[in-house]
Amino acid sequence: MVIVDHEIADRVKHDGLIDSFCDSCLTNIGYDLRAKQFYISDKAEERVTLQPNESAFVESVEIVSMPTDMLGRVALKNSRIRQGLSLDAPVYQPG
């Protein structure tokens, strides 16, 4: 089951689901995490330009605390896919 916007907002308010929550990042079936820093070769950068086949770790502004009854998925926005980016991310387990 996917929770929707008002359910996400309720979990943020009552359970502290997302630290540094921003109302404008809430979507109808998710939340758009904001990039804080990018890491390439253990060096933190505020902005990066990736070359073909290059990768970076991304730190988000938000801290998400997964409750024991919920799992999390991170996916790219369609606009980023059209820019040629791809994402490898695990399923974040409950708790």
N, CA, C and O atoms as a GROMACS GRO file, in nm:
protein
  380
    1MET      N    1   0.084  -0.117   0.000
    1MET     CA    2   0.000   0.000   0.000
    1MET      C    3   0.089   0.124   0.000
    1MET      O    4   0.189   0.129   0.071
    2VAL      N    5   0.052   0.222  -0.078
    2VAL     CA    6   0.122   0.351  -0.084
    2VAL      C    7   0.039   0.452  -0.006
    2VAL      O    8  -0.082   0.461  -0.024
    3ILE      N    9   0.105   0.528   0.082
    3ILE     CA   10   0.030   0.630   0.153
    3ILE      C   11   0.031   0.760   0.071
    3ILE      O   12   0.125   0.787  -0.003
    4VAL      N   13  -0.075   0.837   0.085
    4VAL     CA   14  -0.092   0.959   0.006
    4VAL      C   15  -0.057   1.083   0.088
    4VAL      O   16  -0.025   1.074   0.206
    5ASP      N   17  -0.065   1.198   0.021
    5ASP     CA   18  -0.017   1.323   0.078
    5ASP      C   19  -0.065   1.353   0.220
    5ASP      O   20   0.016   1.384   0.307
    6HIS      N   21  -0.195   1.345   0.244
    6HIS     CA   22  -0.244   1.379   0.378
    6HIS      C   23  -0.200   1.277   0.482
    6HIS      O   24  -0.185   1.311   0.600
    7GLU      N   25  -0.179   1.152   0.441
    7GLU     CA   26  -0.129   1.050   0.533
    7GLU      C   27   0.019   1.075   0.566
    7GLU      O   28   0.062   1.057   0.680
    8ILE      N   29   0.095   1.116   0.465
    8ILE     CA   30   0.236   1.149   0.488
    8ILE      C   31   0.245   1.267   0.584
    8ILE      O   32   0.321   1.263   0.680
    9ALA      N   33   0.166   1.372   0.559
    9ALA     CA   34   0.167   1.490   0.646
    9ALA      C   35   0.128   1.454   0.788
    9ALA      O   36   0.185   1.507   0.884
   10ASP      N   37   0.031   1.365   0.803
   10ASP     CA   38  -0.011   1.321   0.936
   10ASP      C   39   0.101   1.246   1.008
   10ASP      O   40   0.124   1.266   1.127
   11ARG      N   41   0.172   1.159   0.934
   11ARG     CA   42   0.283   1.083   0.994
   11ARG      C   43   0.398   1.177   1.031
   11ARG      O   44   0.467   1.154   1.130
   12VAL      N   45   0.419   1.281   0.953
   12VAL     CA   46   0.522   1.380   0.986
   12VAL      C   47   0.486   1.451   1.116
   12VAL      O   48   0.569   1.466   1.206
   13LYS      N   49   0.360   1.493   1.125
   13LYS     CA   50   0.313   1.568   1.241
   13LYS      C   51   0.313   1.484   1.369
   13LYS      O   52   0.356   1.530   1.475
   14HIS      N   53   0.264   1.362   1.360
   14HIS     CA   54   0.246   1.279   1.480
   14HIS      C   55   0.362   1.185   1.511
   14HIS      O   56   0.385   1.151   1.627
   15ASP      N   57   0.434   1.142   1.408
   15ASP     CA   58   0.539   1.041   1.428
   15ASP      C   59   0.679   1.092   1.398
   15ASP      O   60   0.776   1.018   1.418
   16GLY      N   61   0.693   1.216   1.351
   16GLY     CA   62   0.826   1.268   1.316
   16GLY      C   63   0.889   1.195   1.199
   16GLY      O   64   1.010   1.175   1.197
   17LEU      N   65   0.808   1.156   1.102
   17LEU     CA   66   0.855   1.078   0.988
   17LEU      C   67   0.970   1.146   0.912
   17LEU      O   68   1.068   1.081   0.878
   18ILE      N   69   0.957   1.277   0.887
   18ILE     CA   70   1.058   1.349   0.808
   18ILE      C   71   1.104   1.473   0.884
   18ILE      O   72   1.025   1.564   0.909
   19ASP      N   73   1.233   1.475   0.919
   19ASP     CA   74   1.292   1.592   0.980
   19ASP      C   75   1.328   1.691   0.869
   19ASP      O   76   1.372   1.649   0.762
   20SER      N   77   1.309   1.820   0.891
   20SER     CA   78   1.329   1.926   0.792
   20SER      C   79   1.224   1.918   0.681
   20SER      O   80   1.252   1.952   0.566
   21PHE      N   81   1.104   1.873   0.717
   21PHE     CA   82   0.991   1.862   0.624
   21PHE      C   83   0.958   1.998   0.563
   21PHE      O   84   0.961   2.100   0.632
   22CYS      N   85   0.928   1.998   0.433
   22CYS     CA   86   0.889   2.120   0.361
   22CYS      C   87   0.758   2.091   0.288
   22CYS      O   88   0.751   1.998   0.207
   23ASP      N   89   0.654   2.170   0.316
   23ASP     CA   90   0.523   2.147   0.254
   23ASP      C   91   0.529   2.142   0.101
   23ASP      O   92   0.457   2.063   0.039
   24SER      N   93   0.613   2.225   0.041
   24SER     CA   94   0.617   2.230  -0.106
   24SER      C   95   0.678   2.105  -0.168
   24SER      O   96   0.666   2.085  -0.289
   25CYS      N   97   0.743   2.021  -0.089
   25CYS     CA   98   0.803   1.896  -0.140
   25CYS      C   99   0.706   1.778  -0.135
   25CYS      O  100   0.734   1.672  -0.189
   26LEU      N  101   0.592   1.798  -0.071
   26LEU     CA  102   0.492   1.692  -0.060
   26LEU      C  103   0.418   1.676  -0.193
   26LEU      O  104   0.369   1.774  -0.249
   27THR      N  105   0.412   1.553  -0.243
   27THR     CA  106   0.340   1.525  -0.368
   27THR      C  107   0.220   1.437  -0.336
   27THR      O  108   0.200   1.397  -0.221
   28ASN      N  109   0.140   1.407  -0.437
   28ASN     CA  110   0.018   1.330  -0.412
   28ASN      C  111   0.047   1.190  -0.356
   28ASN      O  112  -0.034   1.137  -0.280
   29ILE      N  113   0.159   1.129  -0.392
   29ILE     CA  114   0.192   0.995  -0.340
   29ILE      C  115   0.336   0.985  -0.291
   29ILE      O  116   0.394   0.877  -0.292
   30GLY      N  117   0.394   1.096  -0.250
   30GLY     CA  118   0.532   1.090  -0.205
   30GLY      C  119   0.582   1.222  -0.153
   30GLY      O  120   0.506   1.315  -0.126
   31TYR      N  121   0.712   1.228  -0.140
   31TYR     CA  122   0.780   1.346  -0.090
   31TYR      C  123   0.909   1.360  -0.169
   31TYR      O  124   0.985   1.263  -0.181
   32ASP      N  125   0.936   1.478  -0.224
   32ASP     CA  126   1.057   1.504  -0.300
   32ASP      C  127   1.170   1.545  -0.206
   32ASP      O  128   1.170   1.656  -0.154
   33LEU      N  129   1.265   1.455  -0.186
   33LEU     CA  130   1.382   1.486  -0.104
   33LEU      C  131   1.465   1.593  -0.174
   33LEU      O  132   1.472   1.597  -0.297
   34ARG      N  133   1.528   1.678  -0.095
   34ARG     CA  134   1.614   1.785  -0.148
   34ARG      C  135   1.760   1.749  -0.127
   34ARG      O  136   1.797   1.700  -0.020
   35ALA      N  137   1.843   1.772  -0.228
   35ALA     CA  138   1.985   1.741  -0.218
   35ALA      C  139   2.055   1.847  -0.133
   35ALA      O  140   2.037   1.967  -0.152
   36LYS      N  141   2.136   1.798  -0.040
   36LYS     CA  142   2.216   1.888   0.045
   36LYS      C  143   2.358   1.896  -0.006
   36LYS      O  144   2.412   2.004  -0.028
   37GLN      N  145   2.419   1.779  -0.026
   37GLN     CA  146   2.556   1.771  -0.075
   37GLN      C  147   2.571   1.648  -0.164
   37GLN      O  148   2.494   1.553  -0.156
   38PHE      N  149   2.673   1.655  -0.249
   38PHE     CA  150   2.708   1.544  -0.337
   38PHE      C  151   2.849   1.501  -0.301
   38PHE      O  152   2.935   1.584  -0.271
   39TYR      N  153   2.873   1.370  -0.303
   39TYR     CA  154   3.004   1.317  -0.269
   39TYR      C  155   3.061   1.240  -0.387
   39TYR      O  156   3.001   1.143  -0.436
   40ILE      N  157   3.177   1.285  -0.431
   40ILE     CA  158   3.252   1.215  -0.536
   40ILE      C  159   3.393   1.197  -0.481
   40ILE      O  160   3.459   1.294  -0.444
   41SER      N  161   3.439   1.074  -0.476
   41SER     CA  162   3.573   1.042  -0.422
   41SER      C  163   3.592   1.100  -0.283
   41SER      O  164   3.696   1.158  -0.254
   42ASP      N  165   3.492   1.083  -0.196
   42ASP     CA  166   3.498   1.128  -0.056
   42ASP      C  167   3.510   1.279  -0.040
   42ASP      O  168   3.543   1.326   0.069
   43LYS      N  169   3.485   1.354  -0.144
   43LYS     CA  170   3.490   1.500  -0.136
   43LYS      C  171   3.348   1.555  -0.147
   43LYS      O  172   3.276   1.524  -0.243
   44ALA      N  173   3.308   1.637  -0.049
   44ALA     CA  174   3.173   1.694  -0.050
   44ALA      C  175   3.168   1.819  -0.138
   44ALA      O  176   3.256   1.905  -0.132
   45GLU      N  177   3.064   1.825  -0.220
   45GLU     CA  178   3.044   1.939  -0.310
   45GLU      C  179   2.899   1.983  -0.301
   45GLU      O  180   2.810   1.900  -0.281
   46GLU      N  181   2.874   2.113  -0.316
   46GLU     CA  182   2.736   2.162  -0.318
   46GLU      C  183   2.673   2.145  -0.457
   46GLU      O  184   2.551   2.132  -0.468
   47ARG      N  185   2.755   2.145  -0.560
   47ARG     CA  186   2.708   2.126  -0.698
   47ARG      C  187   2.808   2.036  -0.769
   47ARG      O  188   2.928   2.041  -0.743
   48VAL      N  189   2.757   1.954  -0.859
   48VAL     CA  190   2.844   1.869  -0.939
   48VAL      C  191   2.794   1.864  -1.083
   48VAL      O  192   2.675   1.880  -1.110
   49THR      N  193   2.886   1.843  -1.172
   49THR     CA  194   2.854   1.814  -1.312
   49THR      C  195   2.909   1.674  -1.338
   49THR      O  196   3.030   1.652  -1.333
   50LEU      N  197   2.820   1.582  -1.364
   50LEU     CA  198   2.862   1.444  -1.386
   50LEU      C  199   2.896   1.421  -1.532
   50LEU      O  200   2.826   1.467  -1.622
   51GLN      N  201   3.003   1.350  -1.553
   51GLN     CA  202   3.043   1.307  -1.686
   51GLN      C  203   2.980   1.170  -1.713
   51GLN      O  204   2.936   1.104  -1.618
   52PRO      N  205   2.975   1.126  -1.838
   52PRO     CA  206   2.919   0.992  -1.866
   52PRO      C  207   2.987   0.885  -1.780
   52PRO      O  208   3.109   0.884  -1.765
   53ASN      N  209   2.906   0.796  -1.726
   53ASN     CA  210   2.949   0.685  -1.642
   53ASN      C  211   3.008   0.726  -1.507
   53ASN      O  212   3.066   0.643  -1.438
   54GLU      N  213   2.994   0.851  -1.469
   54GLU     CA  214   3.040   0.896  -1.339
   54GLU      C  215   2.923   0.890  -1.241
   54GLU      O  216   2.808   0.903  -1.281
   55SER      N  217   2.952   0.869  -1.114
   55SER     CA  218   2.845   0.860  -1.014
   55SER      C  219   2.880   0.944  -0.892
   55SER      O  220   2.994   0.983  -0.871
   56ALA      N  221   2.777   0.970  -0.813
   56ALA     CA  222   2.794   1.047  -0.690
   56ALA      C  223   2.696   0.996  -0.586
   56ALA      O  224   2.587   0.949  -0.619
   57PHE      N  225   2.735   1.006  -0.460
   57PHE     CA  226   2.643   0.983  -0.350
   57PHE      C  227   2.576   1.116  -0.320
   57PHE      O  228   2.640   1.221  -0.327
   58VAL      N  229   2.447   1.111  -0.286
   58VAL     CA  230   2.372   1.233  -0.259
   58VAL      C  231   2.322   1.229  -0.115
   58VAL      O  232   2.258   1.133  -0.073
   59GLU      N  233   2.352   1.335  -0.040
   59GLU     CA  234   2.300   1.351   0.096
   59GLU      C  235   2.178   1.441   0.090
   59GLU      O  236   2.183   1.547   0.028
   60SER      N  237   2.070   1.401   0.154
   60SER     CA  238   1.949   1.483   0.150
   60SER      C  239   1.944   1.579   0.269
   60SER      O  240   2.006   1.556   0.373
   61VAL      N  241   1.870   1.687   0.251
   61VAL     CA  242   1.844   1.782   0.359
   61VAL      C  243   1.765   1.712   0.468
   61VAL      O  244   1.789   1.731   0.587
   62GLU      N  245   1.670   1.631   0.426
   62GLU     CA  246   1.580   1.563   0.519
   62GLU      C  247   1.644   1.439   0.581
   62GLU      O  248   1.731   1.375   0.522
   63ILE      N  249   1.599   1.408   0.702
   63ILE     CA  250   1.629   1.281   0.766
   63ILE      C  251   1.496   1.209   0.780
   63ILE      O  252   1.403   1.262   0.841
   64VAL      N  253   1.486   1.089   0.723
   64VAL     CA  254   1.363   1.012   0.727
   64VAL      C  255   1.378   0.903   0.831
   64VAL      O  256   1.472   0.823   0.826
   65SER      N  257   1.286   0.898   0.927
   65SER     CA  258   1.286   0.796   1.031
   65SER      C  259   1.178   0.694   0.998
   65SER      O  260   1.059   0.721   1.014
   66MET      N  261   1.220   0.576   0.953
   66MET     CA  262   1.124   0.475   0.912
   66MET      C  263   1.061   0.408   1.033
   66MET      O  264   1.131   0.347   1.113
   67PRO      N  265   0.929   0.418   1.047
   67PRO     CA  266   0.861   0.347   1.156
   67PRO      C  267   0.857   0.198   1.126
   67PRO      O  268   0.890   0.155   1.015
   68THR      N  269   0.818   0.120   1.224
   68THR     CA  270   0.819  -0.025   1.209
   68THR      C  271   0.708  -0.078   1.119
   68THR      O  272   0.709  -0.196   1.084
   69ASP      N  273   0.612   0.006   1.081
   69ASP     CA  274   0.503  -0.039   0.995
   69ASP      C  275   0.511   0.017   0.853
   69ASP      O  276   0.411   0.018   0.781
   70MET      N  277   0.628   0.065   0.813
   70MET     CA  278   0.641   0.129   0.683
   70MET      C  279   0.778   0.102   0.624
   70MET      O  280   0.878   0.096   0.696
   71LEU      N  281   0.784   0.086   0.492
   71LEU     CA  282   0.913   0.080   0.425
   71LEU      C  283   0.922   0.199   0.331
   71LEU      O  284   0.822   0.263   0.301
   72GLY      N  285   1.042   0.228   0.286
   72GLY     CA  286   1.061   0.344   0.199
   72GLY      C  287   1.128   0.307   0.068
   72GLY      O  288   1.212   0.217   0.063
   73ARG      N  289   1.090   0.377  -0.037
   73ARG     CA  290   1.153   0.363  -0.168
   73ARG      C  291   1.197   0.501  -0.215
   73ARG      O  292   1.125   0.599  -0.196
   74VAL      N  293   1.314   0.508  -0.276
   74VAL     CA  294   1.362   0.633  -0.334
   74VAL      C  295   1.364   0.611  -0.485
   74VAL      O  296   1.420   0.513  -0.534
   75ALA      N  297   1.302   0.704  -0.557
   75ALA     CA  298   1.296   0.694  -0.704
   75ALA      C  299   1.326   0.830  -0.764
   75ALA      O  300   1.307   0.933  -0.699
   76LEU      N  301   1.373   0.830  -0.886
   76LEU     CA  302   1.399   0.955  -0.957
   76LEU      C  303   1.271   1.018  -1.008
   76LEU      O  304   1.175   0.950  -1.042
   77LYS      N  305   1.272   1.150  -1.011
   77LYS     CA  306   1.163   1.221  -1.077
   77LYS      C  307   1.179   1.202  -1.228
   77LYS      O  308   1.291   1.187  -1.278
   78ASN      N  309   1.069   1.203  -1.299
   78ASN     CA  310   1.072   1.186  -1.444
   78ASN      C  311   1.162   1.289  -1.512
   78ASN      O  312   1.231   1.257  -1.609
   79SER      N  313   1.162   1.412  -1.461
   79SER     CA  314   1.244   1.517  -1.521
   79SER      C  315   1.393   1.482  -1.512
   79SER      O  316   1.469   1.516  -1.602
   80ARG      N  317   1.435   1.416  -1.406
   80ARG     CA  318   1.576   1.376  -1.392
   80ARG      C  319   1.609   1.258  -1.484
   80ARG      O  320   1.719   1.250  -1.538
   81ILE      N  321   1.514   1.168  -1.501
   81ILE     CA  322   1.535   1.057  -1.594
   81ILE      C  323   1.555   1.110  -1.735
   81ILE      O  324   1.641   1.062  -1.808
   82ARG      N  325   1.475   1.210  -1.773
   82ARG     CA  326   1.488   1.270  -1.906
   82ARG      C  327   1.622   1.342  -1.924
   82ARG      O  328   1.666   1.364  -2.037
   83GLN      N  329   1.687   1.380  -1.814
   83GLN     CA  330   1.820   1.440  -1.820
   83GLN      C  331   1.930   1.334  -1.834
   83GLN      O  332   2.047   1.368  -1.849
   84GLY      N  333   1.892   1.208  -1.828
   84GLY     CA  334   1.987   1.100  -1.845
   84GLY      C  335   2.042   1.043  -1.716
   84GLY      O  336   2.137   0.964  -1.718
   85LEU      N  337   1.986   1.082  -1.603
   85LEU     CA  338   2.034   1.030  -1.475
   85LEU      C  339   1.969   0.896  -1.444
   85LEU      O  340   1.858   0.868  -1.488
   86SER      N  341   2.038   0.815  -1.368
   86SER     CA  342   1.981   0.690  -1.318
   86SER      C  343   2.010   0.683  -1.169
   86SER      O  344   2.092   0.758  -1.117
   87LEU      N  345   1.942   0.593  -1.100
   87LEU     CA  346   1.952   0.583  -0.955
   87LEU      C  347   1.956   0.438  -0.912
   87LEU      O  348   1.877   0.356  -0.958
   88ASP      N  349   2.050   0.408  -0.825
   88ASP     CA  350   2.053   0.279  -0.758
   88ASP      C  351   2.026   0.305  -0.611
   88ASP      O  352   2.107   0.371  -0.544
   89ALA      N  353   1.916   0.256  -0.560
   89ALA     CA  354   1.882   0.276  -0.419
   89ALA      C  355   1.812   0.152  -0.367
   89ALA      O  356   1.733   0.091  -0.439
   90PRO      N  357   1.840   0.116  -0.243
   90PRO     CA  358   1.773  -0.001  -0.186
   90PRO      C  359   1.631   0.032  -0.142
   90PRO      O  360   1.589   0.147  -0.143
   91VAL      N  361   1.558  -0.070  -0.104
   91VAL     CA  362   1.432  -0.050  -0.033
   91VAL      C  363   1.471  -0.033   0.113
   91VAL      O  364   1.544  -0.115   0.168
   92TYR      N  365   1.423   0.073   0.176
   92TYR     CA  366   1.457   0.099   0.317
   92TYR      C  367   1.358   0.025   0.403
   92TYR      O  368   1.238   0.052   0.399
   93GLN      N  369   1.408  -0.067   0.482
   93GLN     CA  370   1.327  -0.160   0.560
   93GLN      C  371   1.258  -0.090   0.677
   93GLN      O  372   1.307   0.012   0.726
   94PRO      N  373   1.144  -0.144   0.722
   94PRO     CA  374   1.077  -0.090   0.839
   94PRO      C  375   1.170  -0.082   0.960
   94PRO      O  376   1.254  -0.169   0.983
   95GLY      N  377   1.152   0.027   1.036
   95GLY     CA  378   1.231   0.044   1.158
   95GLY      C  379   1.366   0.100   1.130
   95GLY      O  380   1.445   0.121   1.222
   0.00000   0.00000   0.00000
